[in-house]
Amino acid sequence: MGEDMVTHTFYKYQGAGNDFVVIDNRNGLFDSGNVDLVEHLCDRRFGIGADGLMLLQDVADHDFEMVYFNADGRQGSMCGNGGRCIVAFARDLKIIDREADFLAVDGVHHAQVHGQAGWISLQMNDVDLIEQDGDAYILNTGSPHYVKLVSKNTLVNFAVVEEGRKIRYSHAYRDGGINVNFVEVDGDGYHLRTYERGVEDETLACGTGATAAALAVAWHNGVDGVFQTPIRVQGGNLTIRFVKEGMRFTRVFLEGPATFVFKGEIAW
């Protein structure tokens, strides 16, 4: 360890296999502009390993602020599973008890902790715009998503990374990038696989992607009402609850597990 390096505490949480390095930054000492440091901490071979890194910070008028970074080291848009995990972290730090009101990059979110098993319900932003790109749906659920329905029983062998990368780096989405989701009917719900920008690979779960998939399917089916849609991802199961009225989706909740994995120390 170099003489100028200091040991820091970190925490690891995961939500349906979507894993995160989480740091208590209420002292404001973490260098959030250090892209190389964040990328190093998220590296699965030379660092801790995670799909992203989150800072929990103090903020006026809310329980805390969530600052999210993709695994490439750059600050990202809203991460749904990350939001649920940082709520679990805030509970474990005793910042909150059963309810949270926190600030993220896309605004204020409310969340509830249910029982001791780590099931967390996170309210997402309303959605009132879904566009089409051929037979795919484009919408923003805190992060931009491309959702394509595929034939039943084809997703298990689907080339998610290859096909997702083609779409993510296509001319239409090259500038800002987009997350790419492939979804099929799965029993009473849907099976989802996601290629995430910033990670540049398939992840075991994507919360904003699961939300986008549930809303896109409801839009595709053209039925209004109150929905509770099970979404099976590679790392587990999520539930999306929402109300659809014409072109508008309200009372949107992403629900699923958020679990503490381990605590450690690392020098930088």
C-alpha positions as CSV (number, residue, x, y, z in Angstrom):
1,M,0.0,0.0,0.0
2,G,1.4,3.4,-0.9
3,E,2.1,5.9,1.8
4,D,-0.6,8.3,0.4
5,M,-3.3,5.6,0.3
6,V,-6.0,5.4,3.0
7,T,-8.2,2.5,3.9
8,H,-12.0,3.1,3.3
9,T,-15.0,1.1,4.3
10,F,-17.4,-0.1,1.6
11,Y,-20.6,-2.3,1.5
12,K,-21.9,-4.7,-1.1
13,Y,-25.6,-5.1,-1.8
14,Q,-27.5,-6.9,-4.5
15,G,-31.1,-6.8,-5.8
16,A,-32.1,-9.9,-7.8
17,G,-28.4,-10.3,-8.8
18,N,-27.9,-6.6,-9.7
19,D,-25.0,-5.8,-7.5
20,F,-23.5,-2.6,-6.1
21,V,-20.7,-1.1,-4.1
22,V,-22.3,1.3,-1.6
23,I,-20.4,4.0,0.3
24,D,-21.6,6.1,3.2
25,N,-20.5,9.5,1.9
26,R,-22.2,11.7,4.5
27,N,-18.8,13.1,5.3
28,G,-18.5,14.2,1.6
29,L,-14.9,12.9,1.3
30,F,-15.4,10.6,-1.7
31,D,-14.0,12.0,-5.0
32,S,-17.0,11.6,-7.2
33,G,-15.2,13.1,-10.1
34,N,-12.6,10.3,-10.1
35,V,-13.8,8.2,-13.0
36,D,-10.8,5.8,-12.8
37,L,-11.4,5.2,-9.1
38,V,-15.1,4.3,-9.5
39,E,-14.2,2.1,-12.5
40,H,-11.5,0.3,-10.5
41,L,-13.8,-0.3,-7.5
42,C,-16.4,-1.9,-9.8
43,D,-13.9,-4.0,-11.7
44,R,-14.6,-7.7,-11.0
45,R,-10.9,-8.8,-11.3
46,F,-8.9,-5.9,-9.9
47,G,-11.4,-4.2,-7.6
48,I,-14.4,-5.2,-5.6
49,G,-16.7,-6.0,-8.5
50,A,-20.2,-4.6,-9.2
51,D,-22.6,-3.4,-11.8
52,G,-22.4,0.1,-10.3
53,L,-21.4,2.2,-7.3
54,M,-23.6,4.3,-5.1
55,L,-22.9,7.1,-2.7
56,L,-25.4,7.8,0.2
57,Q,-25.1,11.5,1.0
58,D,-26.9,14.1,3.2
59,V,-29.3,16.4,1.5
60,A,-31.7,19.0,2.8
61,D,-35.4,18.1,3.1
62,H,-35.0,14.4,2.4
63,D,-33.7,11.3,4.2
64,F,-30.7,11.1,1.9
65,E,-29.4,11.6,-1.6
66,M,-28.5,8.7,-3.9
67,V,-25.6,9.3,-6.4
68,Y,-25.2,6.5,-8.9
69,F,-22.2,5.6,-11.1
70,N,-22.1,3.0,-13.8
71,A,-19.4,0.4,-13.8
72,D,-17.5,2.5,-16.4
73,G,-16.9,5.1,-13.7
74,R,-19.3,7.7,-15.1
75,Q,-22.3,9.1,-13.2
76,G,-25.4,7.4,-14.5
77,S,-29.2,7.9,-14.8
78,M,-31.6,6.4,-12.3
79,C,-31.0,2.7,-11.3
80,G,-34.1,1.0,-9.9
81,N,-32.5,-1.9,-8.2
82,G,-29.8,0.4,-6.9
83,G,-32.5,2.6,-5.5
84,R,-34.0,-0.4,-3.6
85,C,-30.5,-1.4,-2.4
86,I,-29.6,2.0,-1.1
87,V,-32.9,2.1,0.8
88,A,-31.8,-1.2,2.5
89,F,-28.5,0.4,3.2
90,A,-30.1,3.4,4.8
91,R,-32.2,1.1,6.9
92,D,-29.1,-0.8,8.1
93,L,-27.5,2.5,8.9
94,K,-30.6,3.4,10.9
95,I,-31.2,6.5,8.8
96,I,-34.7,5.3,8.1
97,D,-37.0,2.7,9.6
98,R,-39.7,1.4,7.2
99,E,-40.1,4.3,4.8
100,A,-37.8,6.5,2.9
101,D,-38.0,9.7,1.0
102,F,-34.8,10.3,-1.0
103,L,-33.4,12.4,-3.8
104,A,-31.9,10.7,-7.0
105,V,-30.8,12.1,-10.3
106,D,-34.4,11.9,-11.7
107,G,-36.1,13.5,-8.7
108,V,-37.6,12.4,-5.4
109,H,-38.4,8.8,-4.8
110,H,-40.5,7.2,-2.0
111,A,-39.9,3.6,-0.8
112,Q,-41.2,1.2,1.8
113,V,-39.4,-1.7,3.5
114,H,-41.6,-4.8,3.9
115,G,-40.7,-7.3,6.7
116,Q,-37.2,-8.6,7.5
117,A,-36.6,-10.4,4.2
118,G,-35.5,-7.3,2.4
119,W,-38.5,-6.9,0.1
120,I,-38.5,-3.2,-0.9
121,S,-41.1,-1.3,-2.9
122,L,-39.8,1.8,-4.8
123,Q,-42.0,4.3,-6.4
124,M,-40.8,5.3,-9.9
125,N,-41.7,8.3,-12.0
126,D,-44.9,8.5,-14.0
127,V,-44.5,7.8,-17.7
128,D,-46.6,9.5,-20.3
129,L,-44.6,8.8,-23.5
130,I,-43.9,5.6,-25.3
131,E,-42.6,5.7,-28.8
132,Q,-42.0,2.9,-31.4
133,D,-38.9,1.9,-33.3
134,G,-40.2,-0.7,-35.7
135,D,-41.7,-3.4,-33.5
136,A,-39.8,-2.2,-30.4
137,Y,-40.9,0.3,-27.8
138,I,-38.9,3.2,-26.5
139,L,-39.5,4.8,-23.1
140,N,-37.8,6.4,-20.2
141,T,-38.4,5.0,-16.7
142,G,-35.6,7.0,-15.1
143,S,-33.2,5.6,-17.7
144,P,-33.9,5.2,-21.4
145,H,-35.0,1.8,-22.6
146,Y,-35.5,-0.1,-25.8
147,V,-38.0,-3.0,-25.3
148,K,-38.5,-5.8,-27.8
149,L,-40.9,-8.7,-27.5
150,V,-39.6,-12.0,-28.7
151,S,-41.3,-15.3,-29.3
152,K,-42.1,-17.5,-26.3
153,N,-39.3,-20.0,-25.3
154,T,-36.6,-18.3,-27.3
155,L,-35.1,-16.0,-24.7
156,V,-33.1,-18.7,-22.9
157,N,-30.8,-19.1,-25.9
158,F,-31.1,-15.5,-27.2
159,A,-27.9,-13.6,-28.1
160,V,-28.6,-10.8,-25.7
161,V,-25.1,-9.3,-25.6
162,E,-24.5,-9.4,-29.4
163,E,-28.0,-8.1,-30.3
164,G,-28.1,-5.7,-27.5
165,R,-24.8,-4.1,-28.4
166,K,-25.8,-3.7,-32.0
167,I,-28.9,-1.7,-30.9
168,R,-27.1,0.2,-28.2
169,Y,-24.4,1.4,-30.6
170,S,-26.6,1.9,-33.6
171,H,-26.8,5.3,-35.3
172,A,-30.2,6.1,-33.7
173,Y,-28.9,5.6,-30.1
174,R,-25.1,6.1,-30.5
175,D,-24.9,9.6,-28.8
176,G,-26.6,8.9,-25.4
177,G,-26.8,5.2,-25.6
178,I,-29.8,3.1,-24.5
179,N,-30.5,0.0,-22.4
180,V,-31.8,-2.9,-24.5
181,N,-34.4,-5.3,-23.2
182,F,-35.7,-8.5,-24.7
183,V,-38.9,-9.9,-23.1
184,E,-41.1,-13.0,-23.6
185,V,-44.3,-14.4,-22.0
186,D,-43.5,-16.5,-19.0
187,G,-46.4,-18.1,-17.2
188,D,-48.6,-15.4,-15.7
189,G,-45.8,-12.8,-16.2
190,Y,-42.8,-12.2,-18.3
191,H,-39.1,-13.2,-18.6
192,L,-36.7,-10.4,-19.2
193,R,-33.0,-10.2,-20.2
194,T,-31.2,-6.8,-20.4
195,Y,-28.1,-5.4,-22.0
196,E,-27.1,-2.4,-19.9
197,R,-25.2,0.7,-21.2
198,G,-22.4,1.7,-18.8
199,V,-21.9,-1.9,-17.8
200,E,-21.8,-2.8,-21.6
201,D,-22.9,-6.3,-20.9
202,E,-25.9,-8.3,-19.8
203,T,-26.8,-7.9,-16.1
204,L,-28.7,-10.4,-13.9
205,A,-31.4,-7.7,-13.4
206,C,-32.2,-4.2,-14.3
207,G,-34.9,-2.4,-12.3
208,T,-35.7,0.4,-14.7
209,G,-35.6,-2.2,-17.5
210,A,-38.1,-4.4,-15.7
211,T,-40.3,-1.4,-15.2
212,A,-40.0,-0.4,-18.9
213,A,-40.8,-4.0,-20.0
214,A,-44.0,-4.2,-17.9
215,L,-45.2,-0.8,-19.1
216,A,-44.3,-1.6,-22.7
217,V,-46.2,-4.9,-22.6
218,A,-49.3,-3.2,-21.2
219,W,-49.0,-0.6,-24.0
220,H,-48.6,-3.4,-26.5
221,N,-51.7,-5.2,-25.2
222,G,-53.8,-1.9,-25.2
223,V,-55.7,-2.6,-22.0
224,D,-56.2,0.0,-19.3
225,G,-56.4,-0.8,-15.6
226,V,-54.5,-1.6,-12.4
227,F,-51.6,-4.0,-13.1
228,Q,-49.3,-6.2,-10.9
229,T,-46.9,-7.7,-13.4
230,P,-44.4,-10.4,-12.4
231,I,-41.0,-10.1,-14.2
232,R,-38.5,-12.9,-14.0
233,V,-35.0,-11.7,-14.5
234,Q,-31.8,-13.8,-14.6
235,G,-31.1,-13.1,-11.0
236,G,-34.5,-13.6,-9.5
237,N,-38.0,-12.1,-9.5
238,L,-39.4,-8.6,-9.5
239,T,-42.9,-7.2,-9.5
240,I,-44.0,-4.0,-11.2
241,R,-47.3,-2.4,-10.1
242,F,-48.9,0.5,-11.9
243,V,-52.0,2.1,-13.2
244,K,-52.5,2.6,-17.0
245,E,-55.0,5.2,-18.2
246,G,-54.8,5.7,-21.9
247,M,-51.4,7.0,-22.7
248,R,-50.4,7.6,-19.1
249,F,-48.8,5.3,-16.4
250,T,-49.1,6.4,-12.8
251,R,-48.5,4.9,-9.3
252,V,-45.6,2.9,-10.8
253,F,-43.7,0.8,-8.2
254,L,-40.7,-1.5,-8.6
255,E,-40.7,-4.2,-6.0
256,G,-38.3,-6.9,-5.1
257,P,-35.5,-8.1,-2.8
258,A,-32.5,-6.0,-1.7
259,T,-29.9,-7.9,0.2
260,F,-26.7,-7.0,2.1
261,V,-23.9,-9.2,0.9
262,F,-20.7,-8.2,2.8
263,K,-18.8,-5.3,4.3
264,G,-15.1,-4.7,3.6
265,E,-12.2,-2.3,3.5
266,I,-10.1,-1.2,0.5
267,A,-7.4,1.3,0.0
268,W,-7.2,4.1,-2.5
